[in-house]
Every structure is written in C-alpha cells, then in structure tokens.
Amino acid sequence: MKSEQSQQAAPPSDTGNVLFPIFLKADQIKILVLGAGPVGLEKLTALLGNSPDAHVTVIAQDILPEVSSLCGQYPQVTLIKRPYHISDLTGFRIVIAAVNNRLLSEQIRQEAKAAGLLVNIADTPDLCDFYLGSIVKKGHLKMAISTNGKSPTMAKRLKEMLQETLPEEMDQLLDNLQQIRKGMKGDFQEKVRQLNEITAVLVATKNQS
C-alpha cells in the first residue's frame, strides 16, 4: 500500500502537452537533413529561416531544384546527392528525415538512436524525438507553437494570427526594455519586479486602446 506522501507526489494522469520547449543554437551543432523533396524543402526552409547560420548537411538521391537553390544561398550548408548510408550519421547531433519511405524512416530512426542522436521523422510522430513547431518571429521575439502533434494545421493558423497581431514595433520595444533593465539597480528579484510593473502598464494600455 502506498503511503500518503507517495500518493500526493504522484503526477496527474493527464497533463496535456508534456513536450519540453527549447531554443537551439543551430550554429553551434551539426544537423543532418535526409531527403530533398517537397517535405525536405519545407523542413530546410523552416530551419534556415529561423537559424540562417545553422550548420546543415543535406543528403538525398533525388534533389528538387528549389533545394539546390536554397542551399546555394548559405555557404555553410552542404548538399550531397546520393542515397543514405549509416556512416552519414557520424559527427551530427540532430537528424531530420524526410525520405517518404516508412521502412527507410524506421531504419534511420533505429540507427540514429543507436548513435545517440535526436531524430525527427517527417509526418511520423511515433518515430520522432522532437517536433518542428510553427514559429512566430518579430525581430528578437520568437515563439514556438505546438499542438503535441495533433494538428499542425491549427498550429499554422495560430502562427498566422499572432504574426498579424503582433506589432512591427515589437523589436524596438524589446530594445527599450533591455536598456531599462541595464539601468536598474538591485538584485535579480528586484529587477524582475520592476520589469513586471513596466510590462503590466504596457498590457493595461493596450487593453484600454
């Protein structure tokens, strides 16, 4: 019989979206993209659009002209035309596969996991360690949206709504808040308190307009 303390410490059975969001410094790790068809192009566009200095290698037997053109715009991106081989995994930290082949996807997943790599298999949530969420970006402000793999379409619609709603002046606002923070005195907790007061005023002003 479990003790009262252990029962209280047990996590709830339904915690909704349990994915842990992180923001990667893609210019400091090596990323492998397998596949250069329409889905591969989509993944590569999202990756380079958010991290233009990302170190990426793309390997595919069939390469869309759009993928070749995109890779040509980024000198740190390598494009290799040939089939996937297990040796391709060496030296990478993250693998994004868009090969449109379930058996090959499962092979890539198994071999990448054995090598200790994080894997995203396009359109196959059960084979993914992570998802590429919809990203909203306004200057230095960046937000990632996830529906826990349930509805990419909903994530896309929310992205479009937020992209249109957030003002273009958001980056200037962040710069101003950074300067205010630098001029504040006191410990970290006091600075947080003061910034909370300032941003609360901004929200109140927005709601009244």
N, C-alpha and C positions, 0 to 999 in steps of 0.2 A: 504494500500500500504506500502511495506516495505521500510525503509529508506535506503539510500546509504550505511550507515555504517553497517547495519544488513546484507545487501546483500554481502558486502565484507567479513564479518565474517563467512558466511555460508561455511561449509566444502564442498569439492568437492564430487560429487555424486558417483564417482568411485575411491576408494582409495586402490584398490588391497587387499593385505593381511593385515587385520586390527588386527590380533591376537597380543597380547602383550606378548613377551617372558620373562620368569622369570626363575631363577635357585633356586630351593627349597632346604633348609637344611632338607633333609628327615630323618635325625637322630633326629630332634627336633619336629617332628609331627608324629601322628599316621595315618597309611594308611591301608585301608581295601581293600583286593582283593577278589572278589566274583567269583568263578569259578576256576577250576584247570584242565581244558582240555588243548588242544594244544594252544589255544589263551591265556588262563590264564598263561600258562607256558611262552609264549613269553613276555607277559607284566611283569611277575615277573622277568624273566631273565634280561630284559632291566632295570628294576627298581633297582635290586640288583647289576647289573653290573656297574651301574653308581653311586650308593649310597650303598656301602656294609654294612653300619651301619644303614640303614633305618629300622624304626620300622614298621613292616608289620604283619598283621594278614590275613591269607588265610582261607576262609570258602567255602566248596564245598561238595556236596553229593558224587560226583564221582571224584576221585583224580588219576591223572596219576602217575605212579611210578617215572617219571622224576621230577615231582613237589615235591614229598616226599623227593627225594634225594637232590634236590636243597635246600629245606627248612632246611634239616638236617645239611647243611653246615653253617648256620647262626643262632647262638644261640638266637638272638633277634627276630627271625621270629617264629610266632605261626601258626600251621596248625591244623584246626578243620574240622572233617569230619561230616557234617550234612547239611540239607537244610538251605537256607537263612531265617532269620526272622527279622522283623523290629527292634527288640531290638539289633540286631548286630551292628547297626549304632552308638550306644552310645559310646562316647569317641573318635570318629575318626574325622579327618579334611578333608580327601580325600577318595573317593570311586572309585575303578576301577572294573567294572563289565564285566566279560567275560562268560556269562551264556548260550549263544547261544539259547535264548528264548526271542522273541520280547515282549511278554506280561509281562514276569517277568522283563525284562530290563526296560520297562516303569514303572512298579511298583517300582523298585529300584530307578529309576530316581525321581519319584514323592516323595517318602518317604525321600530320601536323601536331596532333595531340601527343603522339609518342615523342615528338621532338620538343614538347613543352611550349608550343606556340598557341596564341589565341586565334580562333578561327571564326570567320563569318561566311556561311554558305548562302548565297543569294536565294531569296524566296523559299528557304527551307529552315524555318525557325528551330526545329528539333535538332538540327546539326550546328546551331550557332552558339558560340560563347558570348557573343555580343551582337547588338543590332546597330545599324547606322540610322539614327533618328533624323527626323525633319529638323532643320536648323533655321532659326531666325537670327539674323545678324543686322545690327545697326551700329556701324563703327566698331567700337571696342565692346559693345554689348552683344553677347551671344547667348542664345537659349536653345536647348535641345528638347524636343518633344518626343515622348514615347507612349505608345498605347499597349506596351507589353507584347507586341507582335500581333495584336488582334485586328487592328485596322490601320494600315499605312495610309489609306485614303483620308481617314479622319485626321491623322497627324498632318497630312499635307494641307487640308483645309484650315486647320488651326494655324499652321505656319503662314498661310496666305493672309489670314485675318490679322494676325499680330504684325506681320510685315507692313500691312497697310495702315494699321492703327498707330504704331509707334512713330513718333515724330522724327524727322531727319535731324533735328537739333539734339537728339539723344547723346551723340558723341561729345558735343560741346558741353552738355550738362555733366557728363562723366568727368571731363577735363576740369570743370569748375569745382566739382566735389573733391577731386584729387588735390587741387590746390588748397581747398579749405581744410582737408584732412591734414596736409603737411603743416599748416599753420596752427593746428590745435595743440594744446598743452594737456598734460595729464597722462594717466596710464591708458592701456588699451581699452579697458572697460568704459572709462570716461569718454574717450573719443567715440566709441560706438554709440554711447548715449546721446552725445551731441549730434552725431550724424543722423541718428534716428529722429531727433527732433526736427532737423532741417528737412529730411525727406518726407516726414509726416506733413509738414507745411505744404510741400510741393503737391502731394496727393490731395490734400484738402482743397487747394487752389484749383486743381484740375477738376475735381468733382463739382465745384461751385460754378465752373465756367459753362 
